[in-house]
Amino acid sequence: MAETGIALFRRSASGLELTCDGALLAAKAEQVLAAASDFHRTAQSLTARVRAS
């Protein structure tokens, strides 16, 4: 994957925390993963339907 140069995390004395950009991209990543999961469920459903006919 290409380097973006965007800071996703900020180091602090208590550990790491997401930057605003990191939080935005994390939310987008969650949407992508949810869409991929939905795609997989739909494909499985269609496969089951084809096998049943």
C-alpha positions in Angstrom: 0.0 0.0 0.0 1.3 3.5 -0.8 2.5 5.8 1.9 0.1 8.7 2.4 2.1 10.9 4.7 -1.0 11.3 6.9 -0.4 11.1 10.6 -2.9 8.5 11.9 -1.6 8.4 15.5 -0.2 10.8 18.1 2.2 9.6 20.8 1.6 10.9 24.3 2.8 10.0 27.7 -0.1 7.7 28.1 0.4 5.9 24.8 -1.0 6.3 21.3 -4.2 8.1 20.3 -5.8 8.6 16.9 -5.4 12.0 15.2 -8.5 13.6 13.7 -7.4 12.3 10.3 -6.8 8.8 11.8 -10.3 8.8 13.4 -11.8 9.8 10.0 -10.0 7.1 8.2 -10.7 4.5 10.8 -14.4 5.2 10.4 -14.1 4.8 6.6 -12.2 1.5 7.1 -15.0 0.3 9.3 -17.5 1.1 6.5 -15.4 -0.7 3.9 -15.1 -3.8 6.2 -18.9 -3.8 6.8 -19.5 -3.5 3.0 -17.1 -6.4 2.3 -18.9 -8.5 5.0 -22.3 -7.7 3.4 -20.9 -8.5 0.0 -19.7 -11.9 1.3 -23.1 -12.7 2.9 -24.9 -11.8 -0.3 -22.6 -13.9 -2.4 -23.2 -16.9 0.0 -26.9 -16.4 -0.2 -26.9 -16.3 -4.0 -24.7 -19.4 -4.1 -27.1 -21.3 -1.8 -30.0 -20.2 -4.0 -28.3 -21.4 -7.1 -27.5 -24.8 -5.5 -31.1 -25.2 -4.4 -32.5 -24.8 -7.9 
